C-alpha cells in the first residue's frame, strides 16, 4: 500500500502538495495555520534578521514538520521563510486538526503491529 494514500482519505482539510525547486513554502510573518510534513525533497530555512549577513538558518530533509516550532512556542505567525531547495512533496495539515490526525495515525500504526 502506498503510504501517501493513507493520509489522503482523512477529511481534515489536508492537502498533499508538490512544490518545485525554488518555490517558497512558508513566508515569514504569514499566519501559522498549518503544519507541513516534509515527505521528500530538501528545504532551506531562512530568516530576515538585521544582524545577520547570511539569512540561512538550516537545511532540512525528511522526516521534518515545518511550522512545528511556531506551534510549540505559541507563535501566531511563521518566524522564518522555508524555500524548496529541491522539488518537495509535503502533506499540509491545519494545526487545529493536527491532534485528530496524530491520533488516527497512532491508532492505525498500533493495528499494524
N, C-alpha and C positions, 0 to 999 in steps of 0.2 A: 504494500500500500504506500502511496506517495504521502510523505509526512505533511506536505503543504496542504493536501486535501483535508486533512484532519482539522485544520484551522478554519477553512473557508465555510464549513457548514454552520458555524456558530454565528448566530444573528445578533451581533453586538455592535453593529456599526463599524465592523472591522474591514480592512482593505489590505489586499496583497498588492504591493507596489513594485514596479520595476523602474529603477532610476538610472539614467545613463551617466557615464563618467562626466564629471564637471558640474552636474546639477546640484543646487543647494537643496538639502533635505529639511533642515531646520534653520530658521532665521533667528538670530539673537534679538530678543525683545518681543517676539511673537508670543501669543498666549500659549502656555504649555498645557494643551488639552489632550495630547496623545503620547503614548509610548510607541517607539518604533523598534521592533525586534529585527536586528540585522541578521538575515539568514544566509546571505552570500555577498561577496564583494568586500571592499575596504573603503573606509571613510576617513576624512581628516576633520578634526575638531579645531575650530579657530575662534578666537575671542578678540574683539577690538578693545584693547585697553591702552591707555595713554602712555604707560611706562614701558611698553614692550616694542621692540623693533621687529620681532617675529611673532606674528599673530597665531602661529600653530601651537596648539596645546598638546595634541596627541593624535596618533593614528590608531584606529580601532578596526577589528575584524571580528567575524562571528565566533562564538555567540556573544552578542552585546545588545543591551537595551538602551537605546537613545532616549533621553528625556527622563530617565530614572532618577538622576541626581536632583533635578528640579523638584520631583515629587517628594523625595526624601527630605530635601531642605525646605519644602513648602513654598517654593518659588512659583509665582503665578505666571512667569514669563521664562522662555528659554534663555539661558545665560550664555550661550555660545552659538556659533554657526556650525552646521555639520554639512560637509560637501562630499559627494561621491568621488572618491579617488579612483575607483574603477566602477564598472557597471555593478549595481547593487540590487538585491531583492530584499524587501523589507515587509514586515507584517505590522500594519498600523492598528493600534487598539486605543480606544478612548480611555483615558485614565479612570473615569468614573465607572467603567465596566470592567476594569482590569481584574479585580479580585474574583468576579464571577468567572472570567476566563481562566484564571490561575487555578481555581477550584475544579473546574471541568477538566483541565489538563491533568491535574494531580489525580483525580478520580479515574481518568482514562488510563494513566500510567499504572496505577495500582491494579486495575483489572488485567493488565497485560503481564504482571509479574508472575 
